[in-house]
Amino acid sequence: MKLDGEAMRTKTARRGLPRLIASFALVAAACDMHEPPDGAAEPRPREATVLLAAEFAGAWPTGLDPATSTTAGANLSLMNAIYGGLFQLTADDDGSNPRITGVLASGYEIEDGGRTVVIRVREGVRFSDGTPLDAEAVRFNVERNLRSPCVCAPTAWPWDERDPVRTRDALTVELRFRRPYAAVMNTFPTMNVNWVVSPAALESLGEEELKLRPVGAGPFRVVSNVPGSRLVLERNPYYWQPGRPYLDRLVFQSIGSEQAAYNALLAGDAHAFEGLTLPRLIGLAEADDRLRVTRMPATSPYVVQLNTSRPPFDDKRAREAIYHATDVEAIRVGIFNGWYPWSRAFTAPGGLFHIEDVPGYRSHDPERARAIVAELGGLRVTLGTLRSAVAEQIVTALQSQWRRVGIDVEIELYDIARLVQDFQSGRWQAMLQTAGSFDPEAVSGVSSRFRSDRPFTGVKDPVLDDLLERAAGTFDTDERRRLYTEAARHISDHAYAPFLLAYAPAQLTTGALEGPGLTTPIPPLLVHTGVLWHDVRRVDE
């Protein structure tokens, strides 16, 4: 797969990494802090403070248990730090060759023509409470996580109804499907089945306490947790990989604005901010030698979802008016400095099966939009989006554009919990969202936004459902590409939702930290890249 070269640029060349000597690695694997020589001062812990946007990644109101959290898909960084993940999306140091790699799992095989996935758990893995992570623990968690209220629960996977998950031996788990499902491994790191909780901890703590003090087998264990505010972690002494993690202590702090995060990094109060979106701040940071910006490959196009099951967008003419009223180029240049390419479908250059153009896609045509609005006798729309600086700029621009052709537009801003509630209730008209991932089938991808049986959809179309189901099921990559191209044409022909531009947030660091997903570009699994915290290190000591 060819990645967008511009999106993979980082402001500075990769700095050389200090090598840890073997004796230090052995000691670090056995204790939380390296021991000083006799008479020497106690060394400083290798700490990192990471800022997360309060409206998205920095919000975890229902805790961090994968089976009960409603926002775990947005909390990828926290979940990776605590649980590690059976699998992760990794890439080479320059961001090329993205691939699914076993972390707590040593690998996988596809059997029975794609109806069975065999997961091999890595030998010797232990949870941070010291208990073993084995096949039975994985089986227990998969079955428990399937009952989760989170959209990251893989309830839409085509599970075998009689025997969906079983153990083959002490370290081997089978996931069984009623039909072939080619998307399973590319989407696995975005799903809560990737994060395994200690069954012993669940039994001893109970579900309510586990939300606050989750116990996983990842590189870090929880010290304290104030939901939606501050999460303090320390290195897991039982982590399976010798010498990992490199950090002794990791703090995630929610912060209210990108400007505040930017100022905090300059003041030395934090080491990184995940998910920088404002082009103004990205430009300032790239010009500042004290900061390092890593732009991630774009995988998630912005899209205006239209709820076709209720007025006014149950009328195709109203949907066509929105297409013709929308000036994507003005938004792309005026807000994003022309950095990101146009998108007419649910894929982007940094992901799989990218679709560059869709024949017949409706262009910006304000005169045609005005004529349609007049034909309808007027058009009133409530346009919602997740509360964030860049999303608010986009919906404000859309409001202005649509009003110019006679559309009456009201803007509604959401926090993530209420956004989920309104989508699931169906009480919405239009939503600015992202509709993409590394794999189109992943959590916020095309099926999530357009399949009839998904909670975040605005479309009920059995023909489109069939196209997306067949695309996710075939292991023939050419056929999968053809089906997604046909699905994109179908969405366009029915004017289901205008796409805007392919996009990905950037990562911002002070230069103190370096690691995959933070300073090495990895295609975002959802909107944000999943940082691989077991490999992140301090480079300023």
N, C-alpha and C positions, 0 to 999 in steps of 0.2 A: 504494500500500500504506500502510495506517495503522500507525504505530509506537506502541508503548506510551509514553505521555507521561511516566509516572513514571520509566521506565527511562532516559529521555533527559535527565533533570535533571542538572545539574552543580552543585557546591556554590556556586560563585561565578559571576558574570557573566563573559562573555568579556572578557579584557583587550584593550585596543587593541594592535595590533602595530606595531612600528617599521618604517618604510619604508626599504628599501635604495635608495640613490641609484644611478643607472644606471652611473656610472663604477666604483663599487665592485663591482657585479654583473659587469661585464666583466672586471675584474681577478681576482675570485674564481673565475670560470670558467676562468681560465688558470693558476692556481697554487693551491697548497694553503693558503697563508696570505696575507692581504692585506699589502701592503708598507707599512711606516711612513714618514712623512715624514722627510726628512733631519734627523738629530739627535734624532729622537723615540725614545722607548723602544719596544722590540719589543712589539707588542700581544699580549695573552693569546689563545691559541686558543679558539675557541668550542667548548667540550667538553661532553659529556654522559655520565654514567654511569648505566646502566640495569640494574636488578636483575631477575633471572628466577628463578622457583622451580626448585630443583634437581631436583625429581621430574618436571617436565614440560618447560616451555619452556626451562629452563636445563640440559637434558641433551641432548647431541649426541655420544654415545659413538662413533658410526661416521663422524663428520666431517660436512662441509657440502656435499659434492658431491651434487646432486639425484639422480644416477643410482645412488649407492651408499649413501646415508644411509638408515637404517631409521626415523628419527624426524623426517624433514624436515617432516611435517605438523604436528608439535608445535612446530617451530622457525620459525614463520611470520615472526616479527620479524627474526630473523637473516637468513633467506633474502631477505626484502624489502630489507634494508639492503645486501646484497651483490649481489643479482641484479635488484632493482627490479621485475621482473615484466613480462611482455608486457601483462597486464591486471590491474586491481585493482578491488575494490569500494570505491566512494567515496560520499560523501553531502554534502548542503549543510551549512553551518556549524552548524545546529541539529540535525543528524542526520536530517533528512527527505530524501526523494527518493533513497534508496539505488539505485545503478546501477553497472553494469560499465563501466569507463572504460579506454581505451587508455593505457598508459604508454610502454613501449618499442615497442609497436605503435600505429599511428595509428588503427586501427579494424578492423572486421571486417564481413563480409556472410555471410548464410545463403543457400545456393543448392541447387538440385536437390531442392526440397521438404524441406529439412532434412538431406539426406544429405551435404552438403559445407559446410564452414566455410572461408571465405577470410580469412586473416589478412594484414593489410598492415603490414609492418615499417616503423617510422619511419625516414625518410631521415637519414643522418648519425650514427646511433648507433654508438658504439665501446665495446668492452670496456675494462676498466681497464688492460689491457696495450697498448692503442692499436689493436688489430686491429678490423676492422669486424664489426658484428652485422648480418648480412643473412639473406636467405631460406634460403640453404644452411646457415648456422649453426643456424637454427631447425629445419630439417628433420633435420639430424644429431642435434640434442639430443632431439627428440621420439622418434626411433627408438631412441636410446640409453636414454632415460629410461623407455621402455616395458618395458625389461628390469630395472628397478630392484626391489629387495626391499621398498621402502617401500610402505605401504598408500596413499600419495599418488600412486602410479603409476596412470594411468588404464587399467589393463589390462582393466577391465570395460566400458569404453566399447565400443559396437558397431562396431569398426573394420572397414573393408573389408579382407578377408583378402588380396587381391591387391595393392592399391595404397593403403595407408592414409595416406601423407603424401608430398607431392611439391611441388616448386617450380613456380610459374607464370612468374615472372620474378625479377629480382634482389632484389626486395623483397616478393614475394607468395608465400605458402605456402597449400597446400590440405590440410585434414584431411578425409578421406573415410570415410564410414560406410556400412554395408550397409543401414541403415534410419534413418529420421529420429531425431534425438536432440536434443530441445528443451532439455535441461538443460545442454548443453555449456558455454555461456558463463558461466552463473551458477556453475558448479562449477570453471571454469578456474583462478581464482586459488588454489584449494586443492590443485591438482595440480602435480606436479613438472615437467610440460611447460611451466609458466609461467615457470620459472627456467632461463635459458640460459647455459651455460658456454662460455667461449672455446675453440673447437676447437684453436687454436694453443697455448694454455696446456696443454691436456690432452696434446697431442703432446710438448711440451717437458718438462713436469713429470712426466708419468706419472700413472696413476690414484691410486696410494697418496699421492703428495705433494699431489695436487689436493684430496684429502680435507681436508688441513690448510691449504692455501693456495689456496682456490677463487678463480677469476677470473671475475667476471661483468661486467655493464654497468650495474649499479645505482649508487646515489649514493655508495657507499663501497667501498674496497678493503681487503683484509686486511693488517694489519701483523703481528699475532701471534695464535696460536690454540692454546689449551690445551683440548682437548675436554672438555665438561662442566664447565668451570671459568671461563675468561676468554677473551673474544674482543675484540681491539683493532682498530679500523677507523679509517681516515682518508679524507677526501673524495676521490672519484674525479676527477682533473683532466680526464678525458675525458667526464664526464657530459654528456648531450645537452642538458639544459635550462639555459640561461644563468642564473647566479646560484644554482643549486642544486648540492648541498644547502646549507642554511644553516649547518650545523655543520661544523667542521673535523675533529673527532675524536669518535668514538662508541665507548664501551666497554660491552660486555655482561658482567655478572658474575653467575655462579650463586650462589644463596644458599640456605641450608638451611631457613629457616622464614620465614613471613610476619611474625612478631613481630620477627625479626632485621632484616628488610627495613624494617619500620616504624621501628625504632630508628635504622637507618642513615640514613634520610631526615631524621629529626629532628636527627641529629648533623651533617648536612651532608656525609656521605660519599657520597651518591648523589643523583640528581635525579628518578628515577622507579622505580616497581616495577610490572611488568606482571602482571595477573591476581590482584588481591587478592580473596580469597574469604570470609574470616572476617567475619561480620557485626559482631562485637565491634570489630574493628579498623576496619572501614568506618565504624561509628558514631563511634568516637573521632576518626578522621581528618576526618570531616565537621564535627566540632565544634571543630577546631583550625585557626585562621587561617593557620598556617604550611604547611598542606597543602591539596591540592586533589584531590577525588575526582570521577571521572567514571564514572557507572554506565552500562554499555552496554545496548542493547536486548537482551532475552532471546531467544535463538534455539535453545538446546540443553536440552531437558528431561532431567532425571535419569531413568534407567530401571534396573530390576533385570532384567538379561538372564538368561534361564533356558535352559540347554543341554538342549533337548528330544530330543537324540539319545542321551542316556545317563541312567541312573537318578540321582536319583529323578524327574527332570522329563520323562522320556518318558511318564509317567503324568499325564494332564490333571488328575486330582484333586490331585496334589501342587502343581501350578501354581496351582490355584484356592485352595488353602490359603494360599499366599504372598500372593495378592491380598487375601483376607479378613483376614489377620493384620496387614496393613500399614496403619498409621494415618498417612496423608499429612499431615493437618491438624496433628497433633502435631509432626511434623518441620518443617512450614512455619512454624509459629508458634514452636516451642521453639528451633529452631536459626537460622531465617532471619528472625525478627521479623515474620513475615507479609508480607515484602517481595515475594515472588514468587508468581505465580498457580499454582493447581493445573494439572496437565497430565494428560490421559488419552490422549494420542497423541504422535507424534514431531515435532510442530511447536510453535512458541511465538510470542508476539505480535510479536516483532521480525523475524520471517522471513516467507517466502512461504507461502501456502496454510494459514494457521493454522486448526486445528480446535479449537474451544473445548470441545466435549462429544462423547461417544460413547454413543449409546443402549445400555443394557444393561451398561454398564461395572460390574464388581463392586466393591461398596463395602466399607469396613472393617466386618467382622462377626466379632468374635473367637469367638463361640459356634459359628458355622458353621465357622470354621477349626479349632477344637478337635474338632468332630465328624469332620471330614475326617481329621485326624491320627489319631484313634482308629480310624477305618475302615481307614486304611493300616497300622495296627499300629505307628505311630511314623514320624517323619520327621527325618532328619539331613541338614544342609546345610552346605557350605563356601561362604561368601560372601566374594568377593574384591573388591578395588578398588585403584586407583592410589594410592600413598602420598601423601596430602596432608591438610592439617589439616581442611578441611571435609568431605572424603569420609570420613575416619575418624570424624568425629562422626556422619555419617549412618549408616554401617554399624553403629556402636555402638548407635544408636537402633533400627535394624532388628533387631539381635540381641536387644535387650531386648524389643521388641514380639513377635517371633516366639517367643521362649522362653516368654512368658506363655501361649501357646496350645499349648505342648508340643513345639515344634520345637527340636531340638538344633542349635545354630548355632556354627560355628567361623569366625573371621575370618582372612583371609589378605591381607596388604598386598604390593603389587608396586611395583617400579620399572618405568619404561616399557618397557625392553628385555625384561624377563622377562614382562611383561604380554602383549606382542606374541607371544612364543614360546608361552605357554600357550594363548592364543586359537587360534593357528594349529595347535597340536597337538590341540586338542579336549579337553584334560585339565582341564576346569573344570566347575563345576556352576552357580554363580550369580555374577554380576558386577554391581556398581554402576558404571554408565557414563553418559555422556551420549549422546543419540541425536538429534542435530539439527544444523542449520546454517541459514544464510540461505536456501539452497535445500535441500529435503528430500533431494535426490539426492547432495549433496556427501559428502566423505570419511567423516565420522562420522555421516552421516545414516541414513535409514531403510533403504536398501539395504545399507549396510555392516553393520547390526545384524540384518537380517532376511531377506536374500536367500540362497538356498541355495548360491550359487556364491561367496560372499564369505568371507574368512578370519575375520572377527570376528562371524560369525552364530551364533545358537543355534537357528535354525529351518531346517527343510528342508520347504518347502511349495510345490509347483508352482503352486497357485492364487494364493498371495500373490506368488510370483515374477512371474506374468503381470500382475497388477495393477500392480506396481511398474515393470515394464518398459514397460507401456503408458503409465503416468503420466509417466515420464521421456521418452517419445518424442513425445508430442503437443504441438503448438504452440498448441492451443486451450486457453487458460487456464482456462475454465470446466470443460472436460472433464478437465483435469489435476487441478483441485480436487476434482471428483467422484470420480475414481479414488483419490486419496489418502484421501478420506473413507471410501471403501469399504474401502481397505486397513487403515485404523485400526480400522474395525468388525470386520474379519476377525481382526486381531491380538487384539482384545478378546474376541471370541467364542471363540477357541481358548485364551485365557488364556496367551498366549505370553510376556508380559513386562509387569509392572505399571509404569506411569509414576508419577513423583512430582510434580515441580514444574518449571516453566520457569525458566531460570536463565542468568545470564551474570556472569562476574567483572567487577570494577571496575578502573579504572586509577588509580594513585596517583602524584601528582607534588608537588614542592616549590613549584611556581609558577614555577620557572626555565624550564620547557619548555612549549611549546604546539604542537599540531599534530594532523592528522587521525588518528583511531584512538587517540590518547593523551589529548587533552582535548576533541576533537570526537567525539561518539558515532557509531560506525559499527557496524551489526549484525555480530556475530562471524561469520566464515566457518566456523569450527569451534567450539571452546569459547572461544578467545581472539580478540580483534579483531586484524586485521593492521594494524600501525602503518605509515603511509606516510612513511618516514623522509626522503624527499627534501623534504618540506614541513614538517618539524619544526624549530623554531628556539628559540634562547634569548630570553627576554623580560625578563631581569633585568639586561641590560647596556646 
